[in-house]
Amino acid sequence: MVLKKEELYPHVRKKLQEWYPGSRGWAIYDRTEGTGIQPDFLIEKRSGENIERSICTVEAARTITDDHIRRIDHYVSNLSGKNVSILERILAVPSGTDTSSVPTGISIFHLEKIHQE
C-alpha cells in the first residue's frame, strides 16, 4: 500500500495540537485552509504586531531527500519577515522513513502508528 501524505494529516494535526495548544493562543492551518503555495501545516500565534510561526511539512516517502529539505526552506523563506519569527521547522514522516540526511535545526516527528514499508 502506498501512503498518501494527505492520509497522514489527521495524525499530524492531533500531535501539533498537543505541541501548540489553542488555549495558549496557537492557530493551526493546513494547506487546504489557505490560498497559494502553503506548507502542509502553518502554526502561528499573534501578539500585537509580532507573529510567531512554525512550519510543518508532511512527507510519505521512504527516504528524505535534499528536495524535501529545500521545500521546507522555501516555505520558511516565504513565510518569515519583519515582525515574523520562525520558531520551528517540523518534518512529519511515517515511522520507518530514513531521515539520516535531515540537517540539525529541523525537528522530526515520526508517526509511530503509521509505518513506511
Beta strands, then each sheet from edge to edge (+ up, - down):
strand 1: 27-30
strand 2: 41-47
strand 3: 50-58
strand 4: 84-95
strand 5: 106-115
sheet 1: 1+ 2- 3+ 4+ 5+
end
